[in-house]
């Protein structure tokens, strides 16, 4: 009876680990991502947070924020294009800061 209990306990631990591990990995991936540097939606140009909570997406270690689901849809069609666009916008902002 004790052996059987041990087996059940071990199985429960294994199951827990199997479920918990991917969640931990996903969290770490998000944490390592570079934060979104703009205060507006890259797709629509709308200021974030004006139409509810912005939607956050991580692509290749870079976080993106969008004003709504349809912008996320546009983004997922061609993320590389929006990645380049983000770089453009950041460059533009940096130039403006320098004068
Ligand atoms: Zn939108």
Backbone and ligand atoms as CSV (ligand in chain L), in Angstrom:
chain,resi,resn,atom,element,x,y,z
A,1,UNK,N,N,0.835,-1.210,0.000
A,1,UNK,CA,C,0.000,0.000,0.000
A,1,UNK,C,C,0.868,1.259,0.000
A,2,UNK,N,N,1.941,1.254,0.807
A,2,UNK,CA,C,2.817,2.411,0.876
A,2,UNK,C,C,3.500,2.663,-0.474
A,3,UNK,N,N,3.941,1.528,-1.085
A,3,UNK,CA,C,4.615,1.637,-2.378
A,3,UNK,C,C,3.695,2.295,-3.414
A,4,UNK,N,N,2.445,1.847,-3.375
A,4,UNK,CA,C,1.486,2.359,-4.334
A,4,UNK,C,C,1.271,3.855,-4.126
A,5,UNK,N,N,1.221,4.264,-2.867
A,5,UNK,CA,C,1.046,5.688,-2.551
A,5,UNK,C,C,2.232,6.506,-3.073
A,6,UNK,N,N,3.422,5.909,-2.879
A,6,UNK,CA,C,4.631,6.588,-3.356
A,6,UNK,C,C,4.570,6.781,-4.869
A,7,UNK,N,N,4.130,5.713,-5.539
A,7,UNK,CA,C,4.054,5.748,-6.996
A,7,UNK,C,C,3.087,6.848,-7.443
A,8,UNK,N,N,1.946,6.921,-6.768
A,8,UNK,CA,C,0.942,7.929,-7.110
A,8,UNK,C,C,1.497,9.336,-6.865
A,9,UNK,N,N,2.214,9.476,-5.749
A,9,UNK,CA,C,2.790,10.784,-5.420
A,9,UNK,C,C,3.810,11.191,-6.473
A,10,UNK,N,N,4.660,10.233,-6.880
A,10,UNK,CA,C,5.685,10.519,-7.882
A,10,UNK,C,C,5.036,10.921,-9.200
A,11,UNK,N,N,3.967,10.209,-9.540
A,11,UNK,CA,C,3.252,10.490,-10.784
A,11,UNK,C,C,2.667,11.899,-10.745
A,12,UNK,N,N,2.100,12.274,-9.586
A,12,UNK,CA,C,1.505,13.599,-9.441
A,12,UNK,C,C,2.572,14.681,-9.609
A,13,UNK,N,N,3.747,14.451,-9.029
A,13,UNK,CA,C,4.845,15.424,-9.130
A,13,UNK,C,C,5.266,15.573,-10.593
A,14,UNK,N,N,5.387,14.429,-11.277
A,14,UNK,CA,C,5.791,14.451,-12.684
A,14,UNK,C,C,4.775,15.220,-13.525
A,15,UNK,N,N,3.506,14.956,-13.268
A,15,UNK,CA,C,2.446,15.624,-14.017
A,15,UNK,C,C,2.487,17.131,-13.773
A,16,UNK,N,N,2.661,17.486,-12.496
A,16,UNK,CA,C,2.731,18.906,-12.139
A,16,UNK,C,C,3.895,19.580,-12.863
A,17,UNK,N,N,5.059,18.885,-12.854
A,17,UNK,CA,C,6.251,19.444,-13.490
A,17,UNK,C,C,6.008,19.633,-14.984
A,18,UNK,N,N,5.345,18.645,-15.602
A,18,UNK,CA,C,5.100,18.714,-17.032
A,18,UNK,C,C,4.215,19.901,-17.388
A,19,UNK,N,N,3.256,20.213,-16.488
A,19,UNK,CA,C,2.362,21.337,-16.771
A,19,UNK,C,C,3.008,22.670,-16.416
A,20,UNK,N,N,3.791,22.674,-15.333
A,20,UNK,CA,C,4.345,23.926,-14.829
A,20,UNK,C,C,5.503,24.408,-15.693
A,21,UNK,N,N,6.295,23.489,-16.230
A,21,UNK,CA,C,7.518,23.855,-16.929
A,21,UNK,C,C,7.288,24.750,-18.157
A,22,UNK,N,N,6.395,24.364,-19.075
A,22,UNK,CA,C,6.195,25.238,-20.251
A,22,UNK,C,C,5.759,26.642,-19.852
A,23,UNK,N,N,4.947,26.753,-18.795
A,23,UNK,CA,C,4.481,28.065,-18.342
A,23,UNK,C,C,5.660,28.909,-17.881
A,24,UNK,N,N,6.573,28.285,-17.151
A,24,UNK,CA,C,7.750,29.000,-16.656
A,24,UNK,C,C,8.607,29.459,-17.822
A,25,UNK,N,N,8.802,28.572,-18.803
A,25,UNK,CA,C,9.622,28.910,-19.966
A,25,UNK,C,C,9.011,30.075,-20.731
A,26,UNK,N,N,7.705,30.057,-20.909
A,26,UNK,CA,C,7.040,31.118,-21.653
A,26,UNK,C,C,7.203,32.451,-20.935
A,27,UNK,N,N,7.107,32.413,-19.601
A,27,UNK,CA,C,7.241,33.631,-18.818
A,27,UNK,C,C,8.639,34.221,-18.998
A,28,UNK,N,N,9.648,33.351,-18.938
A,28,UNK,CA,C,11.021,33.808,-19.098
A,28,UNK,C,C,11.236,34.449,-20.462
A,29,UNK,N,N,10.622,33.873,-21.486
A,29,UNK,CA,C,10.772,34.386,-22.830
A,29,UNK,C,C,10.215,35.811,-22.913
A,30,UNK,N,N,9.050,36.005,-22.268
A,30,UNK,CA,C,8.449,37.333,-22.255
A,30,UNK,C,C,9.306,38.330,-21.493
A,31,UNK,N,N,9.904,37.855,-20.407
A,31,UNK,CA,C,10.711,38.732,-19.571
A,31,UNK,C,C,11.954,39.194,-20.326
A,32,UNK,N,N,12.524,38.283,-21.136
A,32,UNK,CA,C,13.738,38.609,-21.873
A,32,UNK,C,C,13.467,39.525,-23.055
A,33,UNK,N,N,12.207,39.612,-23.466
A,33,UNK,CA,C,11.884,40.404,-24.641
A,33,UNK,C,C,12.141,41.880,-24.381
A,34,UNK,N,N,12.605,42.578,-25.434
A,34,UNK,CA,C,12.806,44.026,-25.333
A,34,UNK,C,C,11.441,44.690,-25.230
A,35,UNK,N,N,11.255,45.635,-24.308
A,35,UNK,CA,C,9.939,46.267,-24.166
A,35,UNK,C,C,9.592,47.123,-25.391
A,36,UNK,N,N,8.311,47.213,-25.682
A,36,UNK,CA,C,7.844,47.998,-26.820
A,36,UNK,C,C,8.181,49.475,-26.605
A,37,UNK,N,N,8.929,50.099,-27.515
A,37,UNK,CA,C,9.441,51.449,-27.262
A,37,UNK,C,C,8.476,52.582,-27.631
A,38,UNK,N,N,7.356,52.285,-28.273
A,38,UNK,CA,C,6.464,53.345,-28.746
A,38,UNK,C,C,5.213,53.434,-27.882
A,39,UNK,N,N,4.541,54.579,-27.912
A,39,UNK,CA,C,3.309,54.711,-27.118
A,39,UNK,C,C,2.085,54.684,-28.025
A,40,UNK,N,N,2.303,54.274,-29.302
A,40,UNK,CA,C,1.161,54.138,-30.207
A,40,UNK,C,C,1.211,52.805,-30.933
A,41,UNK,N,N,0.074,52.409,-31.519
A,41,UNK,CA,C,-0.034,51.152,-32.249
A,41,UNK,C,C,0.676,51.295,-33.590
A,42,UNK,N,N,1.599,50.392,-33.857
A,42,UNK,CA,C,2.418,50.461,-35.065
A,42,UNK,C,C,1.558,50.341,-36.325
A,43,UNK,N,N,0.498,49.554,-36.254
A,43,UNK,CA,C,-0.328,49.282,-37.431
A,43,UNK,C,C,-1.268,50.449,-37.726
A,44,UNK,N,N,-2.007,50.908,-36.720
A,44,UNK,CA,C,-3.031,51.931,-36.960
A,44,UNK,C,C,-2.541,53.340,-36.626
A,45,UNK,N,N,-1.476,53.447,-35.823
A,45,UNK,CA,C,-1.008,54.753,-35.395
A,45,UNK,C,C,-1.804,55.326,-34.230
A,46,UNK,N,N,-2.796,54.569,-33.737
A,46,UNK,CA,C,-3.611,55.018,-32.603
A,46,UNK,C,C,-2.797,54.992,-31.315
A,47,UNK,N,N,-3.051,55.955,-30.446
A,47,UNK,CA,C,-2.387,55.949,-29.150
A,47,UNK,C,C,-2.870,54.742,-28.349
A,48,UNK,N,N,-1.914,54.043,-27.722
A,48,UNK,CA,C,-2.267,52.829,-26.986
A,48,UNK,C,C,-3.049,53.163,-25.723
A,49,UNK,N,N,-4.013,52.309,-25.404
A,49,UNK,CA,C,-4.784,52.465,-24.178
A,49,UNK,C,C,-6.019,53.325,-24.350
A,50,UNK,N,N,-6.200,53.931,-25.547
A,50,UNK,CA,C,-7.371,54.788,-25.753
A,50,UNK,C,C,-8.626,53.965,-26.017
A,51,UNK,N,N,-8.445,52.789,-26.595
A,51,UNK,CA,C,-9.590,51.915,-26.864
A,51,UNK,C,C,-9.443,50.631,-26.066
A,52,UNK,N,N,-9.292,50.745,-24.751
A,52,UNK,CA,C,-9.113,49.559,-23.917
A,52,UNK,C,C,-7.651,49.178,-23.806
A,53,UNK,N,N,-7.406,48.048,-23.159
A,53,UNK,CA,C,-6.034,47.623,-22.910
A,53,UNK,C,C,-5.336,47.240,-24.200
A,54,UNK,N,N,-4.076,47.678,-24.369
A,54,UNK,CA,C,-3.336,47.246,-25.546
A,54,UNK,C,C,-3.045,45.752,-25.516
A,55,UNK,N,N,-2.902,45.130,-26.701
A,55,UNK,CA,C,-2.595,43.701,-26.790
A,55,UNK,C,C,-1.095,43.551,-27.040
A,56,UNK,N,N,-0.446,42.746,-26.213
A,56,UNK,CA,C,1.000,42.598,-26.287
A,56,UNK,C,C,1.375,41.291,-26.978
A,57,UNK,N,N,2.321,41.366,-27.925
A,57,UNK,CA,C,2.784,40.199,-28.672
A,57,UNK,C,C,4.309,40.222,-28.664
A,58,UNK,N,N,4.952,39.050,-28.497
A,58,UNK,CA,C,6.415,39.001,-28.564
A,58,UNK,C,C,6.827,38.307,-29.854
A,59,UNK,N,N,7.650,38.984,-30.655
A,59,UNK,CA,C,8.160,38.410,-31.904
A,59,UNK,C,C,9.680,38.538,-31.916
A,60,UNK,N,N,10.380,37.392,-32.003
A,60,UNK,CA,C,11.841,37.337,-32.043
A,60,UNK,C,C,12.489,38.202,-30.967
A,61,UNK,N,N,11.986,38.071,-29.729
A,61,UNK,CA,C,12.609,38.766,-28.606
A,61,UNK,C,C,12.247,40.236,-28.503
A,62,UNK,N,N,11.316,40.694,-29.336
A,62,UNK,CA,C,10.867,42.089,-29.266
A,62,UNK,C,C,9.376,42.107,-28.963
A,63,UNK,N,N,9.008,42.887,-27.949
A,63,UNK,CA,C,7.595,43.016,-27.622
A,63,UNK,C,C,6.949,44.064,-28.536
A,64,UNK,N,N,5.737,43.767,-28.965
A,64,UNK,CA,C,4.939,44.722,-29.742
A,64,UNK,C,C,3.621,44.925,-29.018
A,65,UNK,N,N,3.079,46.143,-29.083
A,65,UNK,CA,C,1.773,46.389,-28.491
A,65,UNK,C,C,0.841,46.955,-29.552
A,66,UNK,N,N,-0.398,46.457,-29.556
A,66,UNK,CA,C,-1.373,46.886,-30.558
A,66,UNK,C,C,-2.644,47.351,-29.881
A,67,UNK,N,N,-3.374,48.250,-30.580
A,67,UNK,CA,C,-4.569,48.827,-29.973
A,67,UNK,C,C,-5.735,47.851,-30.029
A,68,UNK,N,N,-5.756,46.954,-31.005
A,68,UNK,CA,C,-6.884,46.033,-31.103
A,68,UNK,C,C,-6.489,44.751,-31.836
A,69,UNK,N,N,-7.420,43.782,-31.812
A,69,UNK,CA,C,-7.136,42.455,-32.368
A,69,UNK,C,C,-6.876,42.508,-33.870
A,70,UNK,N,N,-7.561,43.395,-34.583
A,70,UNK,CA,C,-7.392,43.402,-36.039
A,70,UNK,C,C,-5.997,43.890,-36.420
A,71,UNK,N,N,-5.386,44.727,-35.559
A,71,UNK,CA,C,-4.004,45.154,-35.809
A,71,UNK,C,C,-3.043,43.991,-35.580
A,72,UNK,N,N,-3.330,43.160,-34.565
A,72,UNK,CA,C,-2.513,41.977,-34.317
A,72,UNK,C,C,-2.586,41.053,-35.526
A,73,UNK,N,N,-3.791,40.960,-36.119
A,73,UNK,CA,C,-3.998,40.127,-37.297
A,73,UNK,C,C,-3.128,40.629,-38.453
A,74,UNK,N,N,-3.150,41.939,-38.676
A,74,UNK,CA,C,-2.304,42.532,-39.715
A,74,UNK,C,C,-0.834,42.230,-39.455
A,75,UNK,N,N,-0.445,42.369,-38.183
A,75,UNK,CA,C,0.944,42.134,-37.802
A,75,UNK,C,C,1.349,40.690,-38.103
A,76,UNK,N,N,0.486,39.733,-37.736
A,76,UNK,CA,C,0.863,38.322,-37.863
A,76,UNK,C,C,0.926,37.880,-39.319
A,77,UNK,N,N,0.316,38.655,-40.231
A,77,UNK,CA,C,0.417,38.337,-41.655
A,77,UNK,C,C,1.851,38.519,-42.148
A,78,UNK,N,N,2.544,39.540,-41.617
A,78,UNK,CA,C,3.898,39.852,-42.072
A,78,UNK,C,C,4.704,40.507,-40.949
A,79,UNK,N,N,5.045,39.719,-39.900
A,79,UNK,CA,C,5.720,40.313,-38.744
A,79,UNK,C,C,7.058,40.965,-39.094
A,80,UNK,N,N,7.785,40.414,-40.077
A,80,UNK,CA,C,9.103,40.964,-40.429
A,80,UNK,C,C,8.960,42.401,-40.934
A,81,UNK,N,N,7.883,42.668,-41.684
A,81,UNK,CA,C,7.632,44.005,-42.202
A,81,UNK,C,C,7.432,44.993,-41.049
A,82,UNK,N,N,6.646,44.572,-40.052
A,82,UNK,CA,C,6.357,45.461,-38.918
A,82,UNK,C,C,7.569,45.616,-38.010
A,83,UNK,N,N,8.412,44.562,-37.981
A,83,UNK,CA,C,9.653,44.648,-37.226
A,83,UNK,C,C,10.538,45.750,-37.820
A,84,UNK,N,N,10.610,45.804,-39.148
A,84,UNK,CA,C,11.389,46.837,-39.830
A,84,UNK,C,C,10.769,48.207,-39.590
A,85,UNK,N,N,9.444,48.261,-39.629
A,85,UNK,CA,C,8.719,49.516,-39.410
A,85,UNK,C,C,8.982,50.049,-37.992
A,86,UNK,N,N,9.023,49.127,-37.022
A,86,UNK,CA,C,9.300,49.534,-35.641
A,86,UNK,C,C,10.678,50.185,-35.545
A,87,UNK,N,N,11.655,49.577,-36.212
A,87,UNK,CA,C,13.019,50.110,-36.201
A,87,UNK,C,C,13.026,51.517,-36.806
A,88,UNK,N,N,12.286,51.677,-37.903
A,88,UNK,CA,C,12.160,52.983,-38.558
A,88,UNK,C,C,11.631,54.040,-37.581
A,89,UNK,N,N,10.542,53.674,-36.896
A,89,UNK,CA,C,9.901,54.617,-35.972
A,89,UNK,C,C,10.841,54.982,-34.827
A,90,UNK,N,N,11.588,53.985,-34.333
A,90,UNK,CA,C,12.528,54.243,-33.233
A,90,UNK,C,C,13.639,55.169,-33.715
A,91,UNK,N,N,14.148,54.911,-34.930
A,91,UNK,CA,C,15.178,55.779,-35.505
A,91,UNK,C,C,14.677,57.200,-35.625
A,92,UNK,N,N,13.421,57.333,-36.085
A,92,UNK,CA,C,12.813,58.647,-36.259
A,92,UNK,C,C,12.750,59.386,-34.909
A,93,UNK,N,N,12.310,58.663,-33.873
A,93,UNK,CA,C,12.208,59.268,-32.546
A,93,UNK,C,C,13.576,59.675,-32.020
A,94,UNK,N,N,14.583,58.840,-32.263
A,94,UNK,CA,C,15.925,59.159,-31.805
A,94,UNK,C,C,16.453,60.416,-32.476
A,95,UNK,N,N,16.158,60.560,-33.773
A,95,UNK,CA,C,16.589,61.755,-34.513
A,95,UNK,C,C,15.907,62.983,-33.968
A,96,UNK,N,N,14.587,62.856,-33.673
A,96,UNK,CA,C,13.844,63.989,-33.134
A,96,UNK,C,C,14.407,64.442,-31.785
A,97,UNK,N,N,14.817,63.454,-30.989
A,97,UNK,CA,C,15.391,63.777,-29.673
A,97,UNK,C,C,16.684,64.558,-29.821
A,98,UNK,N,N,17.486,64.149,-30.817
A,98,UNK,CA,C,18.774,64.819,-31.018
A,98,UNK,C,C,18.585,66.213,-31.611
A,99,UNK,N,N,17.442,66.431,-32.264
A,99,UNK,CA,C,17.160,67.764,-32.816
A,99,UNK,C,C,17.391,67.717,-34.270
L,1,ZN,ZN,ZN,-5.890,48.548,-33.875
